Amino acid sequence: MNLSSTITDNIAELLAKIIEFTERRHQILMHNIEAVETPGFVPGDLDVAEFADLITEAVSEHVRSRRLLLRDSENVKFGPGGNFETIPIVDDYAKWLFENDTEKYLKLQIDKLCENLVNKRTAVEMLDGKQR
């Protein structure tokens, strides 16, 4: 893991990052569905577990010191001014389904979209509550 990090004092910024992550993931998952008829297509995703670990670490730091410490990882890079980069990964299981069972492939993508929507809605509700 890269030792580069960004420090912020605003928990709302963390929620905004979760919302942005879910929006980016939504785009990738929709592209996976749209490309279902494209021979040789390789489905992607964002590394949700990696992002969740970074957020968990940031929240733990916030509990300890009342600040957020956002560390870079292999596929998520935090930059100045609240910017961050997400690097899509190949979804090997989805790739296998894409090549072998289109119906299950599409169901997997829809299930991921649903999970992603729940995560986004949760972050939006928390952010709305914080801003009230």
Secondary structure, 3 states (H helix, E strand, C coil): CCCCEEEECCHHHHHHHHHHHHHHHHHHHHHHHHCCCCCCCCCEECCHHHHHHHHHHHHHHHHHHCCEEEECCCCEEECHHHCEEECCEECHHHHHHHHHCHHHHHHHHHHHHHHHHHHHHHHHHHHHHHHC
